[in-house]
Structures are given as C-alpha cells and as structure tokens.
Amino acid sequence: MLDQAAELRKLVLRSVREPAPDGSPPPQQLLLCGAAAGVGVTTLSVNLAVALSGQGCRVVLVDADCQRPDVAVLCGLAPSAGIGDVLAARRDIHEVLRPGPGGIQVVVGSEWAGQSPTWGEFAQQRLLRQLARLGRHADWIVLDAGSGGHEVMRRLWRAASQVLLVATPETWTQSESCAALQRRVCNERPVWLRLLVNRVPDQRVARE
C-alpha cells in the first residue's frame, strides 16, 4: 500500500541521516524478499530504489534473485555482466555497476536456469566485502532477493541491515511467509524485519 511505502521511506531516510562515529556511514543494506514468486518483490525493489534516489539518497540496486532476475528488464537495461560475475571473480563490483532509472546504479542479475551453482564460502564473502566497500558511492544498497532459498540469498539475508518480507492477502502466501520467517530468521542473528502486505484494497485488509 502507498501508506506502507511512505512510512518505509521515512524510516530509511532517518537511518541515512544518522552518521557513523567516523562521520561517513557505510551503506545500509535493505533486502526485499517474498515467500513465494509473483508477490511483487522486484517491482517494489525498483520503485523503492528510485524513490529513495529522488529523496537525495545514493542508491545501488542489486538483483540477487537467482530464479527470476528481472531487475534489468524493469530498468530497461540490456543483459550484461552482473552479480554472477562478481561471485565467480570475473569482475569487481565497480565493473558491473550500470546507470539505471532515476539516478540509481544497478547490478543486474544472472540467469542460472535452475542449476543453483554452488558458490563457495570465499566467493560469498568476497561479494559481501565488495558490497560493503560501496560506502563511498552509496547510502543504501537495495537487494532484490526474490523468493529463493539459495545459500547466497541466505547469507545476504543475514548480512542485511533490514529485511522487508513481501506478502499478499492470499492465505497461502501468508503461511509461506511464516515458514520463511522461521527458516531464515528465527535461527539466525536478530534482524530488523518488516512485513509489507502488497496488493491490498484498504487498511482494514492490511491489518487483518
């Protein structure tokens, strides 16, 4: 809903304005994910990134959905080197940044065609380190993690500053969201988790 999105932007902007002790805050990582495909995670990720950029934030949008990497399509970008090349050590994160709509920078996804490549611990840590080093260029990193449960997605979840779980009013989506919450958060370190109920007709349905 619009009210939920507006409140989320306010929370994000307040966090950006709180400087780190050294005066230069590292990028905050906001991860969006859905317990099922098709709940609107990619659309929300792109629009939230553009909205934050419009509020004066420097934003990098990362397509970390290994099942449906659609960020490039929604941003009007042609296929190119992306997150898979960083994980495979073929490219540095700065080499795959591309200008996107509304002044954001984009790291496009990689089409893995259901093969779920096994990226080792070193590759995953390299990706996390390179994302952290974007602090000189970005206030926020918005990660579209889709609905997959690949190990890279779980590690990004654990490293995120905030997690936004996207659901819709359908009962099956809500039950899947609860299961995802138990699998990904309850047994991990505490994460600032927020729930966004997408595609609701009014506040009453959202509250229910």
C-alpha positions in Angstrom: 0.0 0.0 0.0 1.1 3.6 -0.5 0.9 4.4 3.2 3.3 1.5 4.0 5.7 2.5 1.3 5.7 6.1 2.5 6.4 5.1 6.1 9.2 2.8 4.9 10.9 5.6 3.0 10.7 7.8 6.2 12.4 5.1 8.3 15.1 4.6 5.6 15.8 8.4 5.4 16.1 8.7 9.1 18.7 6.0 9.2 20.7 7.7 6.5 20.8 10.9 8.4 22.3 9.2 11.5 26.1 9.4 10.8 28.6 6.7 11.9 31.2 7.7 14.5 33.8 8.5 11.8 31.3 10.8 10.0 31.0 8.6 6.9 28.2 6.0 7.2 28.7 2.7 5.4 25.9 1.7 3.1 22.8 0.3 4.7 21.6 -2.9 3.1 17.8 -3.3 2.7 16.9 -6.7 1.5 13.4 -7.4 -0.1 12.2 -10.9 -0.4 9.0 -12.8 -0.8 8.0 -16.2 0.5 6.6 -17.0 -3.0 7.2 -15.9 -6.5 4.9 -13.2 -8.0 4.2 -11.1 -4.9 5.8 -8.0 -6.4 9.3 -8.1 -4.8 11.1 -6.9 -8.0 8.6 -4.1 -8.7 8.8 -2.9 -5.1 12.7 -3.1 -5.2 13.0 -1.0 -8.3 10.4 1.6 -7.3 11.7 1.9 -3.7 15.3 2.4 -5.0 14.1 5.1 -7.5 12.0 6.8 -4.7 15.0 6.9 -2.3 17.2 8.4 -5.1 14.5 11.0 -5.6 14.9 11.9 -1.9 18.6 12.6 -2.3 20.0 9.2 -1.3 22.7 7.5 -3.3 21.3 4.1 -4.1 22.7 0.8 -5.6 20.1 -1.7 -6.6 21.3 -5.3 -6.7 19.4 -8.1 -8.4 20.2 -11.1 -6.2 17.3 -13.2 -7.4 18.8 -16.4 -8.9 15.5 -17.7 -10.1 13.9 -14.7 -11.8 16.5 -12.0 -12.3 14.1 -9.3 -13.8 15.6 -6.1 -12.5 17.4 -5.4 -15.8 14.1 -5.8 -17.7 12.2 -3.4 -15.4 15.0 -0.9 -15.6 15.2 -1.1 -19.3 18.8 -2.4 -19.3 20.3 -4.9 -21.8 21.8 -8.2 -20.4 25.4 -7.6 -19.2 27.9 -8.7 -16.6 26.4 -8.8 -13.1 26.3 -10.4 -9.7 27.3 -13.8 -11.0 30.5 -12.4 -12.5 31.4 -10.9 -9.1 30.7 -14.2 -7.3 32.9 -16.0 -9.9 35.7 -13.4 -9.5 35.5 -12.5 -13.2 34.6 -8.8 -12.4 34.8 -6.4 -9.5 31.6 -4.9 -8.2 32.6 -1.5 -9.6 32.9 -3.0 -13.1 29.3 -4.3 -13.1 27.6 -1.1 -11.8 25.3 0.4 -14.5 23.3 3.6 -14.5 19.6 3.0 -14.0 16.4 5.0 -13.9 16.0 7.9 -11.6 19.7 8.2 -10.9 20.2 4.8 -9.3 23.1 2.4 -10.0 22.2 -1.2 -10.9 24.0 -4.6 -10.5 22.0 -6.9 -12.8 21.2 -10.5 -12.0 22.5 -13.7 -13.5 20.3 -16.3 -15.2 21.2 -19.6 -13.6 18.4 -21.6 -15.2 17.6 -23.6 -12.2 21.1 -25.0 -11.9 21.8 -23.3 -8.5 25.6 -23.0 -8.7 27.4 -23.8 -5.6 29.4 -20.6 -4.8 31.9 -21.3 -2.1 32.4 -19.5 1.2 35.2 -17.4 -0.2 33.1 -16.2 -3.2 30.2 -15.2 -0.9 32.5 -13.4 1.5 34.1 -11.6 -1.5 30.7 -10.4 -2.6 29.8 -9.1 0.9 33.1 -7.3 1.2 32.7 -5.6 -2.1 29.1 -4.5 -1.3 30.4 -3.1 2.0 33.1 -1.1 0.1 30.4 0.8 -1.8 30.1 3.1 1.2 31.9 5.9 -0.7 29.3 5.7 -3.5 26.1 4.7 -1.9 24.0 5.4 1.2 21.7 2.4 0.6 22.0 -0.9 -1.2 18.6 -2.3 -2.1 18.8 -6.1 -2.7 16.1 -7.9 -4.6 16.4 -11.4 -3.2 13.3 -12.8 -4.9 11.8 -15.9 -3.2 14.7 -18.4 -3.5 16.4 -20.2 -0.7 19.9 -20.5 -2.2 22.8 -20.2 0.2 23.9 -16.8 -1.3 20.4 -15.4 -0.6 20.5 -16.7 3.0 23.9 -15.1 3.5 22.7 -11.8 2.1 19.7 -12.0 4.5 22.0 -12.5 7.5 24.2 -9.5 6.4 21.3 -7.1 5.7 20.6 -4.1 7.9 16.9 -4.5 7.4 14.7 -7.2 5.8 11.4 -6.4 4.1 9.3 -9.5 3.7 6.7 -9.0 1.0 3.3 -10.9 1.2 -0.1 -10.6 -0.3 -3.5 -11.2 1.3 -3.8 -14.8 0.0 -3.7 -17.4 2.8 -1.1 -19.5 1.0 1.3 -16.5 0.8 0.8 -15.7 4.5 1.5 -19.3 5.6 4.6 -19.4 3.3 5.8 -16.1 4.8 5.6 -17.5 8.3 7.5 -20.6 7.2 10.2 -18.4 5.6 10.4 -16.3 8.7 11.1 -19.4 10.8 13.6 -20.8 8.4 15.6 -17.7 7.7 15.4 -15.5 10.8 14.5 -17.3 14.0 17.6 -19.5 14.0 19.9 -16.6 12.9 21.1 -13.4 14.4 18.4 -10.8 15.2 17.4 -8.9 12.0 15.2 -5.8 11.8 12.3 -7.5 9.9 9.4 -5.6 8.4 6.3 -7.0 6.7 4.8 -5.3 3.6 1.4 -6.6 2.6 1.2 -5.9 -1.1 -2.0 -5.7 -3.3 -4.5 -4.9 -0.6 -7.6 -2.8 -1.3 -7.6 -0.9 2.1 -6.1 -0.6 5.5 -8.5 -3.0 7.1 -7.4 -5.9 4.9 -3.7 -5.0 5.6 -4.2 -5.0 9.3 -6.0 -8.4 9.2 
